[in-house]
Structure formats: C-alpha cells, structure tokens
C-alpha cells in the first residue's frame, strides 16, 4: 500500500491479522509499529496496537511504516508483518490571503 500525504496531513493505518484463507486470526500480545525514517513521520499507536496514527513530522520524502506481531499463541515466536509506503509531499497553495497595513497619513 502507498499512502501520499502532504506535509500538513496525518492518516491512521489499521492492521488486521489474517489466516492464509483470509479469515481474521488472533495474535499474541500487542502489535508494534516502526517507521524507517522517524524524522519524516511520527507514529502514535493505539493502545491495542491494531491501528496507528501517522503524522508528518517535517521533511519531504518517503519511508516505510511496518507493523509487526507474533502469530504464535504458544511459547514460540512467529513474526508476521505488514507495511505501508508513506510519501510526504509539499502542500499546495489553496487560497491567496490579502491583508493590509494600518492606514497612515499621506
């Protein structure tokens, strides 16, 4: 998935663990989220870990946001992950504001 954001936007990503047959599956513990370039976006995961707010943080560019979970409900660890490509572009001008100084005597 590719998500394009302007440098003024944010988006919420959602992670749903699925079986090979496409059915919702449980995971062990809380999924974690990570950005390949933390200077580009800030991540605010939900308490349950299944969604995460991605907030543009400054520079323009692209990074990968990865969600990782443990699919093994027993004592082992079987890591599954999902990714989203985030592309941050410059926001375009949407209006033109005209202002005036205070009037002065000529």
Buried (B, 14 or more C-beta within 10 A) or exposed (E): EEBEBEBEBEBEBEBEBEEEEEEEBEBBEEBBBBBBBEEBBBBEBBEEBBBBBBEBBEEEEBBEBBBBBBBEEEEEEEEBEBBBEBEBBEEEEEEEEEEEEEEEEE
